[in-house]
Amino acid sequence: MSLPYSNLPLAKWPLPSPRVRELLRQGADRVLNAPAEWLEEIDLASLSPASMKSLADDPVLMAASRRATRSSLIHWAAANIESPGAPVAPYVPGDMLSNARELIRRGETDLMFNASRAAQGTAWQQWMVIAFELTSDPQELRELLDVSARSIAAFIDGNMEALAAFIKAEREERMRGTHVERRELVTAIVEGTGINAQQAGQRLGYNLEQPHHAAVIWSEEADTRLATLEHAARALVRCAGSRHSLTVIANAATLWVWTTADKPVELPQLLMAIKGLPGVRLAMGSTGQGLEGFRRAHLDALTTQRVLGRLHSDARVVNFDMVRLVALMTRDPKASQQFITHTLGSLASAAPVLRRALLTFLACGCNATQAAEQLHTHRNTLLRRLARAEELLPRPLESNRIHVAAALEALSWTVDEQR
């Protein structure tokens, strides 16, 4: 939504009447205490265009985007509590700058501006609800909306100008950065550009013609320290028993890592190794050989990360083989949800313990004794849960085991199911 007064010179900025200043202060106070649903609507609006899919699929970008939206709202509201109706200074939080760097790398900086404008429209609609609750006097309401429109538009425009200046400076810096050159060479390899493996390996200091493990290491926490992610990368290298590795900084909160595949990586061991690194998560790809294996292992790691983001999973260490089926099933989230609902019926919304019991039972080849041991529960308890789970299924389990197992597997990666 386009708001008026976006280019009004500050020297001509009229201050509102004392009554409207008080109304604006009251409204800003409500924004500071906005309910979670209010903020979620703004987040959803910023991601509604089809062009935002690449942003929505990346959990790091999404987490930073949410934090940036909230801190910007707080900045505008706090300014209007202190000086209602006065110009609000531009504010570009660190999370927004971090996302800008990543989107510069992808060549998708327009997404930030599109998302900001979409979020602005929804925030304005919600602000109008507040305004109509504050006063029923037509003259007061007209002035309040007029002042609000001017304030919001000027604030957003100032932010976008500051962001555009940052993006320009960052692009110029990228042209000089050796670290960026390293990342761009890796990106060219991953994208399948015709590159000599030996020459590229010499530039990267890593042999591309050997077997590889690949991982994406990231954090969705604010103020993530690069040193913490690098510590996790070293833990991966140790677990792989590798003497050679390659680490590339993808963005402020994400590392891409490759190691020689001297031995399989034991995930429980790796999880224990990063246990003391709060917020750090690790997605591993399949093992690959040579240049194509380097590329494929990385793409599989990215797919694993995106599946976790799509399903809002809080799993910390996951490899591609664990989510290979789910990755295929959830490419179309709407179709996936329809399949789960159709297959599981009432079981889809029942207690998670029933779904875990049935999924483990099916994974154990329908061996109740083995399943009970895996779940650390008594066999009779398991049998009661299985009986209840089967009662909730819309069709007999005996004739639908594969579909039920697939639906339960997809559902098992969601946050609620893992807790």
C-alpha positions, -999 to +999 in steps of 0.1 A: +000+000+000+014+034-010+010+061+018+011+099+011+037+124+023+066+100+016+088+128+003+077+157+025+107+179+036+113+177+073+115+215+075+078+216+065+068+188+089+036+201+108+031+189+143-003+176+153-027+191+178-021+182+215-051+159+215-039+140+185-004+138+200-019+121+230-039+097+208-008+089+188+011+082+220-016+058+232-017+040+198+021+037+199+019+021+233-005-005+219+020-013+191+047-019+217+023-045+233+010-059+201-002-095+203+017-123+186-010-128+160-007-091+150+030-095+143+025-129+125+001-112+100+028-087+091+053-115+086+029-134+064+021-103+043+058-097+036+061-133+023+029-135+004+042-127-032+054-158-051+088-141-055+093-145-017+095-183-018+133-183-017+132-162+014+105-183+031+124-215+025+155-203+043+151-206+081+180-182+089+166-155+066+132-160+080+143-157+116+163-126+109+134-111+090+110-116+119+134-100+143+140-070+120+102-065+116+097-065+154+127-042+162+116-017+135+080-016+149+094-011+184+117+017+172+088+036+155+065+031+184+091+042+210+098+073+190+061+082+189+057+077+226+086+100+233+077+127+207+043+119+191+040+131+155+076+141+152+097+127+124+111+092+132+148+087+124+155+058+100+164+025+116+180-004+098+187-032+124+216-056+121+193-085+111+181-065+081+217-058+071+226-095+075+197-105+052+208-079+027+242-094+024+228-128+017+203-115-009+232-095-025+250-128-029+219-144-045+212-113-067+177-109-051+179-076-032+146-065-047+130-091-023+138-069+007+121-039-007+091-059-019+087-075+015+090-042+033+063-026+012+040-056+017+045-055+054+039-018+055+005-022+039-006-048+065+009-027+094-011+003+082-044-017+081-037-028+117-029+007+127-062+019+114-080-006+136-062+009+166-070+045+154-107+037+152-106+023+187-089+054+201-115+080+190-149+082+173-146+120+167-144+125+129-120+155+131-097+138+155-097+106+135-090+124+103-060+142+118-047+111+135-047+091+103-032+119+084-003+123+109+001+085+111+003+081+073+029+108+071+050+093+099+049+057+087+056+065+051+086+088+059+100+062+083+098+034+058+112+055+030+141+066+052+148+030+061+148+020+024+171+048+015+196+037+042+193+001+031+199+010-006+230+029+004+242-001+024+236-025-005+255-002-028+285-001-004+283-038+002+284-046-035+315-025-039+331-042-010+323-076-025+343-068-055+374-065-034+368-093-009+389-125-014+364-143+009+337-134-016+358-147-045+361-180-027+324-182-021+316-173-057+340-200-070+322-226-049+288-212-061+300-216-097+309-252-090+276-260-073+257-244-102+274-267-127+295-241-145+322-258-165+353-255-142+386-274-142+385-294-109+423-294-105+426-256-110+396-248-088+410-271-061+443-253-061+425-219-057+404-233-029+432-252-012+410-283-012+411-314-035+379-316-054+386-351-069+381-371-037+351-383-018+333-356+002+310-350+031+291-317+029+272-298+055+254-265+061+260-251+096+238-223+108+220-205+136+187-187+137+196-169+169+203-131+170+239-120+173+253-153+161+291-153+164+310-167+135+335-183+159+307-204+173+298-217+138+335-224+130+337-244+163+309-266+150+327-270+117+358-282+134+337-307+154+324-320+121+359-324+107+369-344+138+339-367+136+347-373+099+383-383+109+393-359+082+427-341+077+414-318+049+383-296+048+369-265+031+348-239+049+330-210+032+311-182+049+278-182+031+264-153+052+267-139+087+249-169+103+257-197+079+288-218+069+291-243+041+316-271+049+331-299+030+355-326+044+371-356+030+349-387+035+375-408+052+348-425+074+311-421+080+300-393+103+282-407+134+253-383+140+250-390+178+287-383+182+283-351+162+253-340+182+272-345+214+302-325+200+280-294+193+259-298+225+276-269+241+270-245+212+234-231+218+214-225+187+239-241+163+223-265+138+238-288+112+224-303+080+245-329+061+242-340+025+249-374+010+285-385+005+298-377-030+328-385-052+348-360-072+335-326-086+300-339-091+299-354-057+311-321-042+282-304-059+256-330-051+265-334-015+262-296-010+228-294-027+215-323-006+227-305+026+208-273+014+177-294+008+180-309+043+182-274+058+152-262+038+131-292+048+138-284+084+129-247+078+097-256+059+085-279+087+096-256+115+116-285+129+140-278+158+162-309+151+198-299+155+218-325+135+201-342+105+215-358+073+198-360+039+190-397+041+168-390+072+147-365+052+150-378+016+114-390+015+101-360+034+119-336+010+100-351-019+067-351-001+069-315+011+079-297-021+042-288-023+033-280+013-005-278+006-005-312-012+016-327+016-009-315+042-038-329+022-021-363+019-014-364+057-049-354+066-064-379+041-042-407+052-042-403+090-076-388+096-081-382+133-047-396+141-031-365+126-044-343+154-043-369+182-016-371+210+019-373+195+027-404+216+002-424+195+019-414+162+054-421+175+042-455+187+028-464+153+057-450+133+082-469+154+062-501+151+061-498+113+098-489+111+106-520+131+088-542+106+057-544+127+077-561+155+060-549+187+088-562+210+115-544+191+094-512+188+088-512+226+125-515+233+133-485+210+106-464+227+118-475+261+082-485+271+064-517+282+052-539+253+016-539+267+016-501+268+028-500+232+000-524+222-026-502+238-013-472+220-012-490+187-048-502+191-059-466+198-039-453+168-055-478+145-090-468+157-083-432+147-072-442+111-098-436+084-088-469+067-075-502+080-037-501+086-032-536+071-041-524+036-025-489+039+008-494+058+031-476+032+010-445+030+005-443+068+042-447+074+050-420+048+025-396+064+037-402+099+073-397+087+065-363+072+046-353+104+074-365+126+097-336+116+074-308+128+083-290+160+053-302+180+060-338+171+096-336+182+089-322+217 
